[in-house]
Amino acid sequence: MPIVNTKEMLQKAYKEKYAVGAFNICNMETIQGISCAAEDLYSPLILQASPGAIQYAGVDYLVNLVQVTADKTPLPIALHLDHGSDFEICKKCIDKGFSSVMIDGSSLDYEENVSMTKKVVDYAHSRNVTVEGELGILAGVEDNVKVSDAEASYTDPAQAEDFVRKTGVDSLAVAIGTSHGAYKFKPGQIPKLRFDILEKIEERLPDFPIVLHGASSVSVESVDTINKHGGDIPNAIGIPEDMLRKAVQMSVCKINIDSDLRLAVTGQIRKYLDENPAKFDPRKYLSYARDAVYDVVFKKITTVLGSAQKA
């Protein structure tokens, strides 16, 4: 089926109390691993590309790879721009075939964020493309997004209501304690999400899809595999899955997952090359990486997102 936007899939997720996984892609293997897991569980799916992934792989390659995937499955699949930094990159992705875009003006002054987001919404909606905005600033590192703990800020519920009303966005990414990257909390720190803030946002924006960025759980197994085979990723801590499940039972309809995929891919490639030092065929180790992506996505859909339409 054709690539679809996120409007109907997120509305259905809100109504039925599950979340759609938004998994970051960068090459053929990540797309195949993600989509095969979703297809086996008959789960709706958002494949998203960051500006870094677009710079790496090329927008035309990514669009066509996702279109091939969509053509082969009856699943609803959206192609989403993650963390678009300005109007021009959003316009480029829309013109190239993306069905959904995120405009991230969270680091701007509020009125500037409103103005830029509204400009993207007007352009996107006239082309049947959905738009995700962002309020509040997440800490951590992802591609070109680098925010210190001191710079991070929670989303203000009253401002969120005003933002949605003024911009017309279709979904809103909020900051309630998640963060980008593999180092979301310090050793000894108790992970905590501000469900009180999420509840107030839900009260002010009933039936409106909320998005969580920086929601990877950072698998201990993946980190251990990387470190065992020559890596150096100490003290990586993610979001506990029970907290994500609680968020899904509230108003969170889209959960972004990137770091967990990167860790799984890196772990399996390091393991293969460490155990097979004479091998040099990329198809061998990339097939293990693809299988690792499949396993991560299958687990996320069944244990966190609840989006499987088949057992």
C-alpha positions as CSV (number, residue, x, y, z in Angstrom):
1,M,0.0,0.0,0.0
2,P,1.2,3.6,-0.4
3,I,3.1,5.4,2.3
4,V,0.5,7.1,4.6
5,N,0.7,10.0,7.0
6,T,0.4,9.5,10.8
7,K,-3.0,11.1,11.4
8,E,-5.2,8.0,11.3
9,M,-2.7,5.6,12.9
10,L,-2.1,7.9,15.9
11,Q,-5.8,8.6,16.4
12,K,-6.4,4.8,16.4
13,A,-3.5,4.3,18.8
14,Y,-4.9,6.9,21.2
15,K,-8.4,5.4,21.2
16,E,-7.1,1.8,21.7
17,K,-4.3,2.7,24.2
18,Y,-1.2,1.6,22.4
19,A,1.7,3.5,20.8
20,V,3.1,3.3,17.3
21,G,6.8,2.7,17.2
22,A,8.9,5.4,15.4
23,F,12.1,3.6,14.5
24,N,15.1,5.5,13.1
25,I,16.5,4.2,9.8
26,C,19.7,4.8,8.0
27,N,20.2,2.0,5.5
28,M,18.6,-1.0,3.8
29,E,19.3,-3.4,6.7
30,T,17.7,-1.3,9.4
31,I,14.6,-0.8,7.2
32,Q,14.3,-4.5,6.5
33,G,14.8,-5.5,10.1
34,I,12.2,-3.0,11.4
35,S,9.6,-3.7,8.8
36,C,9.9,-7.5,8.9
37,A,9.2,-7.5,12.7
38,A,6.3,-5.1,12.3
39,E,4.8,-7.2,9.5
40,D,5.1,-10.5,11.5
41,L,3.1,-8.8,14.2
42,Y,0.9,-6.8,11.9
43,S,1.8,-3.6,13.6
44,P,1.4,-0.1,12.2
45,L,4.8,1.5,11.7
46,I,6.6,4.8,11.5
47,L,10.0,4.7,9.8
48,Q,11.8,7.9,10.5
49,A,15.0,9.5,9.2
50,S,17.0,12.2,11.0
51,P,18.9,14.9,9.1
52,G,22.0,13.0,9.8
53,A,20.6,9.8,8.2
54,I,19.5,11.9,5.2
55,Q,23.0,13.3,4.9
56,Y,24.5,9.8,5.1
57,A,22.2,7.8,2.9
58,G,20.5,10.5,0.7
59,V,16.9,11.4,0.7
60,D,16.1,9.7,-2.6
61,Y,17.6,6.4,-1.5
62,L,15.6,6.4,1.8
63,V,12.3,7.4,0.2
64,N,12.6,4.7,-2.4
65,L,13.7,2.0,0.1
66,V,10.7,2.8,2.2
67,Q,8.4,2.9,-0.8
68,V,9.5,-0.6,-1.8
69,T,8.8,-1.7,1.8
70,A,5.4,-0.2,1.8
71,D,4.6,-1.8,-1.6
72,K,5.3,-5.2,-0.3
73,T,3.1,-5.1,2.8
74,P,-0.5,-4.3,3.7
75,L,0.7,-2.5,6.9
76,P,0.2,1.2,7.2
77,I,3.7,2.7,7.1
78,A,4.6,6.4,7.5
79,L,7.9,8.0,6.5
80,H,8.7,10.7,9.0
81,L,11.4,13.3,9.2
82,D,12.9,13.3,12.7
83,H,14.1,16.6,14.2
84,G,13.8,18.8,11.1
85,S,15.6,22.0,12.1
86,D,14.1,24.5,9.8
87,F,11.4,25.0,7.1
88,E,13.7,24.2,4.2
89,I,14.6,20.6,5.3
90,C,10.9,20.0,6.0
91,K,9.9,21.3,2.6
92,K,12.6,19.2,0.9
93,C,11.4,16.0,2.6
94,I,7.8,16.8,1.9
95,D,8.5,17.4,-1.8
96,K,10.6,14.2,-2.0
97,G,7.8,12.0,-0.6
98,F,7.9,12.0,3.2
99,S,4.4,11.6,4.6
100,S,5.1,13.2,7.9
101,V,7.7,15.7,9.3
102,M,8.8,17.0,12.6
103,I,9.8,20.6,12.9
104,D,11.9,21.1,16.0
105,G,11.9,24.7,17.2
106,S,12.1,23.8,20.8
107,S,15.4,25.7,21.2
108,L,13.9,28.9,19.9
109,D,12.0,31.6,21.7
110,Y,8.4,30.5,22.1
111,E,6.9,32.9,19.5
112,E,9.6,32.0,17.0
113,N,8.8,28.3,17.5
114,V,5.1,29.0,16.9
115,S,5.8,31.0,13.8
116,M,8.2,28.5,12.2
117,T,6.0,25.5,13.1
118,K,2.9,27.2,11.7
119,K,4.8,27.8,8.4
120,V,5.6,24.1,8.1
121,V,2.1,23.1,9.0
122,D,0.6,25.3,6.3
123,Y,2.9,23.9,3.7
124,A,2.5,20.3,4.9
125,H,-1.2,20.2,5.3
126,S,-1.8,21.5,1.8
127,R,0.0,18.4,0.6
128,N,-1.6,15.8,3.0
129,V,1.5,15.6,5.2
130,T,1.2,15.5,9.0
131,V,3.4,17.6,11.3
132,E,4.9,17.0,14.7
133,G,6.0,19.9,16.8
134,E,8.1,20.1,20.0
135,L,7.9,22.0,23.2
136,G,10.4,21.6,26.0
137,I,14.0,20.7,25.6
138,L,15.4,17.1,26.0
139,A,18.9,16.6,27.3
140,G,21.4,14.3,25.5
141,V,23.0,13.8,22.1
142,E,21.4,12.6,18.9
143,D,23.1,13.5,15.6
144,N,23.3,17.3,15.6
145,V,21.1,17.7,18.7
146,K,23.3,18.3,21.7
147,V,21.7,19.6,24.9
148,S,23.3,19.6,28.4
149,D,21.3,18.8,31.6
150,A,21.4,22.5,32.5
151,E,19.8,23.5,29.2
152,A,17.0,20.9,29.4
153,S,13.5,22.0,30.4
154,Y,10.1,20.4,30.9
155,T,7.1,21.1,28.8
156,D,4.7,23.7,30.2
157,P,1.1,22.2,29.9
158,A,-0.6,25.6,29.4
159,Q,1.9,26.5,26.7
160,A,1.4,23.2,25.1
161,E,-2.3,23.9,24.7
162,D,-1.6,27.3,23.3
163,F,1.0,26.0,20.9
164,V,-1.3,23.3,19.4
165,R,-4.1,25.9,19.0
166,K,-1.9,28.4,17.3
167,T,0.1,26.1,15.0
168,G,-2.4,23.3,14.1
169,V,0.2,20.5,14.6
170,D,-1.0,16.9,14.4
171,S,1.1,15.7,17.3
172,L,3.4,17.1,20.0
173,A,6.7,15.9,21.3
174,V,7.0,16.8,25.0
175,A,9.8,16.8,27.6
176,I,8.9,14.9,30.8
177,G,12.3,13.4,31.7
178,T,13.4,11.3,28.7
179,S,16.7,12.2,26.9
180,H,18.5,11.4,23.7
181,G,21.4,9.0,23.5
182,A,22.5,6.0,25.6
183,Y,23.4,8.0,28.7
184,K,20.0,9.1,29.9
185,F,20.8,8.9,33.7
186,K,23.9,8.9,35.8
187,P,24.9,5.7,37.8
188,G,23.0,5.6,41.0
189,Q,20.4,8.0,39.7
190,I,16.8,6.7,39.9
191,P,15.1,7.1,36.4
192,K,12.0,9.2,36.7
193,L,9.5,10.5,34.2
194,R,7.2,13.4,35.1
195,F,3.8,11.8,34.7
196,D,2.2,14.7,36.6
197,I,3.2,17.0,33.7
198,L,1.9,14.4,31.1
199,E,-1.4,14.2,33.0
200,K,-1.8,18.0,32.9
201,I,-1.0,18.1,29.2
202,E,-3.6,15.3,28.6
203,E,-6.2,17.3,30.5
204,R,-5.6,20.4,28.4
205,L,-5.3,18.5,25.1
206,P,-7.8,15.6,25.3
207,D,-7.7,13.1,22.5
208,F,-4.5,14.6,21.2
209,P,-1.4,12.5,20.3
210,I,1.6,13.0,22.4
211,V,5.1,11.9,21.4
212,L,8.1,10.7,23.5
213,H,11.6,11.2,22.1
214,G,14.7,9.8,23.7
215,A,12.7,6.7,24.8
216,S,15.3,3.9,24.2
217,S,15.6,1.5,27.2
218,V,19.4,0.9,26.4
219,S,19.6,-2.9,26.6
220,V,22.1,-4.2,29.1
221,E,22.7,-7.2,26.8
222,S,23.6,-5.0,23.8
223,V,25.9,-2.8,25.9
224,D,27.6,-5.9,27.4
225,T,28.1,-7.4,23.9
226,I,29.7,-4.2,22.7
227,N,32.0,-4.0,25.7
228,K,32.9,-7.7,25.6
229,H,34.0,-7.4,22.0
230,G,36.2,-4.3,22.2
231,G,33.8,-1.5,22.8
232,D,33.8,1.2,25.5
233,I,30.3,2.2,26.5
234,P,30.3,2.3,30.3
235,N,27.4,3.4,32.5
236,A,24.8,3.6,29.7
237,I,21.3,3.8,31.2
238,G,18.0,4.1,29.5
239,I,14.3,4.5,30.2
240,P,12.7,1.6,32.2
241,E,10.1,-0.2,30.1
242,D,7.5,-0.1,32.8
243,M,7.6,3.7,32.7
244,L,7.1,3.7,28.9
245,R,4.1,1.3,29.3
246,K,2.5,3.7,31.8
247,A,3.0,6.6,29.3
248,V,1.3,4.6,26.6
249,Q,-1.8,4.1,28.9
250,M,-2.0,7.9,29.1
251,S,-1.8,10.1,25.9
252,V,1.5,8.9,24.4
253,C,0.8,7.5,20.9
254,K,4.2,7.6,19.3
255,I,7.5,6.5,20.9
256,N,10.8,7.2,19.2
257,I,13.5,4.5,19.3
258,D,16.9,5.0,17.9
259,S,19.7,4.3,20.4
260,D,18.5,0.7,21.1
261,L,18.8,-0.1,17.4
262,R,22.3,1.4,17.1
263,L,23.5,-0.5,20.1
264,A,22.0,-3.8,18.8
265,V,23.6,-3.3,15.4
266,T,27.0,-2.3,16.8
267,G,27.0,-5.2,19.2
268,Q,26.4,-7.8,16.6
269,I,28.9,-6.4,14.1
270,R,31.6,-6.2,16.8
271,K,30.8,-9.7,17.9
272,Y,30.9,-11.2,14.4
273,L,34.2,-9.5,13.5
274,D,35.8,-10.3,16.8
275,E,34.9,-14.0,16.5
276,N,35.6,-14.2,12.8
277,P,38.8,-12.1,12.3
278,A,39.5,-13.6,8.8
279,K,36.0,-12.7,7.5
280,F,35.5,-9.5,5.5
281,D,32.2,-9.9,3.6
282,P,29.8,-7.1,4.7
283,R,26.8,-9.2,3.8
284,K,27.7,-11.6,6.6
285,Y,27.9,-9.2,9.5
286,L,25.2,-6.9,8.2
287,S,22.8,-9.9,8.1
288,Y,23.5,-10.4,11.8
289,A,22.9,-6.6,12.4
290,R,19.6,-6.9,10.5
291,D,18.5,-9.8,12.7
292,A,19.4,-7.8,15.8
293,V,17.2,-4.9,14.6
294,Y,14.4,-7.4,14.1
295,D,14.7,-8.7,17.6
296,V,14.7,-5.3,19.2
297,V,11.6,-4.1,17.2
298,F,9.7,-7.4,17.9
299,K,10.3,-7.0,21.6
300,K,9.4,-3.3,21.7
301,I,6.1,-4.0,19.9
302,T,5.1,-6.9,22.1
303,T,6.3,-5.7,25.5
304,V,6.2,-1.9,25.4
305,L,4.1,-0.4,22.5
306,G,1.3,-2.9,22.5
307,S,0.7,-2.2,18.8
308,A,0.6,-5.8,17.5
309,Q,-2.6,-6.6,15.7
310,K,-1.7,-10.3,15.7
311,A,-0.4,-12.6,18.4
